[in-house]
Structure formats: structure tokens, C-alpha cells
Amino acid sequence: MPTPKNTKPSSRKPLVYGAVIVVAAGLLGFASYKATAPDNSSSNTSTTPAAEVSADPQAGIYPELAKLARRDAGDKLAVGRADAPVVLIEYADFKCGYCGKFARDTEPELIKEYVEDGTLRIEWRNFPIFGEESENAARGAWAAGQQDRFWEFHAAAYAEGAKEKGFAKDRVKALAQEAGVKDLARFMKDLDGEAARAAVAKDQEQAYGIGATSTPSFLINGRPIAGAQPKETFTQAIETAAEQAKTTGKAGAGATEGAAKGSEGSEGSEGSEDSAK
């Protein structure tokens, strides 16, 4: 298994939720992920064992992890209703080949089938693990989001052949231009700004905090999903979570509060749905 260039296990601490310490090994199964290194992404399928989604709606779900959904209607790096019954959190790296496969093959279908009908919300978390260029792309994605172009940047960065061109700063700028970012001077300033660094570091620490060490990693209403699994794995998890939400009568932790934040931001987020395809 390739080792991410900037992983520092000794400095990473698991998240603590009251008396619950979330540790990947064993408890969440993140240890079974296959890291997708930049040089092995030519493969079209993940060799990670398929994630098991039990018919039991409670099996494999960790309520404390469900609380990681931000449900902030003003989140520039999310798509879908803030009060959707199901939230998929994606931890990914733009240099990850399997992340690109999910972005091109599976995510657009999930958006069409579940985001557009209000069932699903997708929240992106930047999880750069392959060094400086990963960091550049992550901060670039965040900077594009400040001009409501995150999903366009996401599509450009994950297009076939894009990763092979690298993510040096001039290349990231070109991707921003391709994504329709209007103020490139502001983009470059934001790219290197403290706000971008802090936002990326926050996402990255959250991923390490739940034990994720490779990409892509997912949470669906507190259910971990390992790797770029077949679409059926995601649809089953989403539909199971949606049915469970019906029986509990609530969309999820923080849904009401999140939906109340920034209605203007919500319109921008939902308007990005087509651009993620």
C-alpha cells in the first residue's frame, strides 16, 4: 500500500465525542482502504473489497459520525438541500485516480437520481495526501468555491487526463480559468491565503481524525464507505438511510440549524448541480 507523502500518523489524533473515541482500525474499517497513489491510477476499478451495506438500517452506522455533516446552506463546497434526509460526505484528493473515477462515473448519477429530488446532499472535504500539488489543487478548489465555481473546478480537475498534467500553481490557475472563475487575480490571492490553508487543514484533520488514511473515503449518514465502490453500493446505502430518516422523522443532526443559514448561499449551492455532472 503506497504511503501518502504528507501523512504524519504520530501527529494525528482521533476525534473525541464525549466518551466515544473514533479510531479507524477495526471500528470503522478504514484500515481496509486501498490508497490510490498518483502513479497507479490508470486502473479503471478499485481493488478495495466492496463495502457491505446491511439490510439492517442500524448496522454499520455510527451516529457520532453522522454529526460531521455541516448542513450549512452557505457551504460553497456542497450540493443539495441543507435539510436533505441523507448527507454523503466525501473525503478526496484531486491527484487520486479512484476519486476521479467516482467523480466522472458515479457522482453525476447520484446527483441526478438523489440530489435533484431532494433526497441527498453531497458535502466535499478536501483531503490532500499526496504532497504539494495535492495541496495546490485543494486550495484551488476552495478558492474557486469563493466565486461559486467549486463544482466547475471539480469537473475540470477530474476530467480525463487532467491529473497527468499535474497541479502546479500555473496549472491550477488554468483550471480555474477553464472552470469560469471570473476574477483570476482574486483566485490566486485566495489560493495562497490563510483562509484557504485553514479550510483545507480543517477538512484534512477531520479525515485523519476519523481514521481515514487514503482516498476516496465516504460517510453516508454515519456509515463509512471504503473507496470508489460500484454505484450500487452507494445507492443501497443512500436508500437505506433515506428510509431510516422517514421512520425517525428527521433529516439529521443540525439540519434545521444548517438550513436556516444563508438562504442566498443555498441557492448558489443548489444551482451548481448541473455543473457537477
NORLINRA-V945982 format. One record per residue. RES is the residue in one letter. PHI is phi in whole degrees, -180 to 180 (* if undefined). Layout:
# NORLINRA-V945982
res->[RES;RES]
phi->[PHI;PHI]
This chain:
# NORLINRA-V945982
res->[M;P;T;P;K;N;T;K;P;S;S;R;K;P;L;V;Y;G;A;V;I;V;V;A;A;G;L;L;G;F;A;S;Y;K;A;T;A;P;D;N;S;S;S;N;T;S;T;T;P;A;A;E;V;S;A;D;P;Q;A;G;I;Y;P;E;L;A;K;L;A;R;R;D;A;G;D;K;L;A;V;G;R;A;D;A;P;V;V;L;I;E;Y;A;D;F;K;C;G;Y;C;G;K;F;A;R;D;T;E;P;E;L;I;K;E;Y;V;E;D;G;T;L;R;I;E;W;R;N;F;P;I;F;G;E;E;S;E;N;A;A;R;G;A;W;A;A;G;Q;Q;D;R;F;W;E;F;H;A;A;A;Y;A;E;G;A;K;E;K;G;F;A;K;D;R;V;K;A;L;A;Q;E;A;G;V;K;D;L;A;R;F;M;K;D;L;D;G;E;A;A;R;A;A;V;A;K;D;Q;E;Q;A;Y;G;I;G;A;T;S;T;P;S;F;L;I;N;G;R;P;I;A;G;A;Q;P;K;E;T;F;T;Q;A;I;E;T;A;A;E;Q;A;K;T;T;G;K;A;G;A;G;A;T;E;G;A;A;K;G;S;E;G;S;E;G;S;E;G;S;E;D;S;A;K]
phi->[*;-64;-100;-57;-62;-110;-76;-129;-54;-66;-98;-95;-118;-67;-69;-116;-115;61;-90;-97;-104;-88;-123;-67;-59;84;-63;-105;82;-66;-64;-85;-63;-101;-64;-104;-78;-56;-94;-122;-85;-70;-66;-92;-136;-80;-96;-65;-56;-59;-68;-88;-115;-72;-69;-72;-63;-93;-70;74;-110;-118;-52;-66;-73;-62;-72;-74;-65;-80;51;-95;-62;-94;-66;-74;-109;-139;-140;111;-64;-65;-104;-60;-67;-126;-122;-103;-101;-114;-104;-148;-125;-71;-92;-88;-64;-69;-63;-64;-62;-62;-64;-86;-99;-107;-58;-59;-71;-65;-64;-64;-84;-121;-73;-66;-96;87;-78;-121;-123;-112;-116;-86;-126;-69;-133;-74;-126;-112;98;-59;-68;-62;-64;-57;-65;-63;-68;-64;-62;-64;-64;-64;-62;-67;-114;58;-129;-61;-68;-68;-65;-54;-66;-66;-71;-101;-65;-54;85;-67;-62;-65;-83;82;-130;-65;-61;-67;-70;-63;-63;-64;-66;-63;-63;-62;-79;87;-66;-79;-102;-70;-64;-64;-57;-66;-67;-64;-55;-99;-80;-66;-63;-65;-62;-67;-65;-66;-62;-63;-64;-63;-66;-63;-63;-63;-64;-94;98;-72;-127;-150;-129;-83;-124;-134;-128;-120;49;88;-102;-71;-125;-100;79;-81;-73;-59;-54;-60;-62;-72;-64;-65;-66;-65;-68;-64;-65;-66;-65;-65;-63;-65;-74;-86;73;-147;-75;149;-59;80;-64;-64;-64;-65;-67;-80;-86;49;-60;-64;-66;-64;-62;-66;-66;-67;-72;-89;-56;-65;-74;-83;-81]
